[in-house]
Amino acid sequence: MKKLMLMSLFAFTGIAQAAPNVWNEVYSQGFSEYSIRDANGNTLLIACNDEAGGDYDHSAWLQMKNKRIQNTDSKYPLTFLLDGKTKVAPTASTKWRNGANAWYDFSHGIAKAKKIEVFVNNKKVTTFIPTSQSIKSTAKDIGLCRPMF
């Protein structure tokens, strides 16, 4: 967990000045971390365990100012509406059937979404409109992040 947090802090610091609505990717300590931020500085981060080992899982969270919002396996404050039609909410763990199914829907949907509406406790907090080039060059790889089930 410490490795994930350190890697996440590194990546978040690196993308703090990134252009809004452009997917970015960094790789560190066995994780590919994808991020996109809005004009207000809210950032969606997705960490994929590529080679970090079986003790670590994938994760997705929203960083808002000084607040991090992330789902657990039983509570889902963070949900996404993709392209105005598909609602997804990734769980904290992909090592069980429902978590794996939720992660699959999330990762495959967000990898090609042209509009990502983000809700916290059913209240819309931001919308990302990724550039088509960043979807093609970066976000598409999020779909390769398979559940660990």
N, C-alpha and C positions, 0 to 999 in steps of 0.2 A: 504494500500500500504506500509506503514511503517513496518507493521508486516512482510510482504512478503520480504521486503528488508533486515530487520534485520535477519530473518530466513535464507535468502539466503547468507548473509555475514557469518553467523555462519557455514552454511554447506560448503561454499566455503573454508573457513579457515580450516575446518576439513578435507577436502579432498586434500588439497594442496600437501600433501606428499603421496597420494595414488599411487598405482602401475598403470602404464599405461595400457589402454585397459581392465580394469576391472570395471564393473558396481558396484557402491556403492549406498547405500540408508541410509538416515537419516530421522527422523520424528521430527517435531517441530511445535508447534502452529497450529496444524490442517493440516499441509502439509506433504506429503511424497515427499522428494526431491531426485531424482536420478541423478547421475553424472558419467561421464566417462571422462578420460583425455588421451591425447596423450603424446608421449615422449617429446614433446616441451613445455608441460604445458598448452596447449589449453584445455579448459574444456567445455563439453556440459552439461548443467543442465536442468532438467525437474522438475517442481514443480507441484504436483497434490493436489488440494484442496480436502482433504478427509473430514475434519470437521471444516474448518476455517470460514464457513458461506457463505451466498449467495452474499456478497459484494465483494468477492475475486474470481478470476478465476484461471485456470491452466496457466502455462507459460512454454516456452522453450527459452533458449538463449545460445549463445556461448560466453564464456569469453576467450579473447585473450589478454595476457599481461595486458595492462591497458585499454582495449577496450571491451565493452559489445555490442553484436549484437543481436537484437531481432526484430521480425516482428511486424507490427501494423495491423490493420484491412484493411488497404488500400495499404500498401507498404510491399513487401516481399524480403528484401535483403538476408534473411537466408533461404536456401533451402537444402534439403537432398536427396541424391540418395541412396536408400537402396538395398543392394545386387546387384547393377549394373542394376536394372530394374525399380524400383518404385520411382518416384520423389514425394516428399511431402514438404509442406511448411505450418506449423501451423500458424494460425492467433493469434492476441493478445487476442481476446475474443472468447469464445466458446458458447456465449449466443445468437447466431443468426444462422440461418440455414447453411450458407456457412462456418462460423467459426466452427460450430459443426462438419460438414462433414470433413473439413480439419483436425481438431483435431483427429477425429476418425481414419482417414487414417494414420496420423502421429503416434499416440500412439500405434495402433495395428501393424503397420509396424516396428517401431523401437523396439518394445518389443521382436521381434524375429530375427531382422537383424543380420547377421554375418559380414557384412561390411557396414559401414556408411560413405559415402563421404559427406563432408560439403562444401557448396558453399556460398560465400558472394558476392552479386552482380554478379552472374554467373561466379565467379572465384573460382576454387577449392582452399580451404585454409588448409584442413586437412582431414585425413581419420582415422576412428576408426575401429579396428578389435577386437571386444569384445571377451573375452575368452568364450568358450562354457559353462563353469561352471557358469560364472556370468550372462550369458543370462538365463540359467535355474533357477538359484536361486534368481536373482534380477530383471533383465530387464523384465521378463515375466509379472511382476506386473504392469508395465507401461500400459499395455493393459487394465487394470481394471480402469484406469483413464478416466471415461466417460465424454463426453461434458456436459456442464451445461445448455444446451438449453432446 
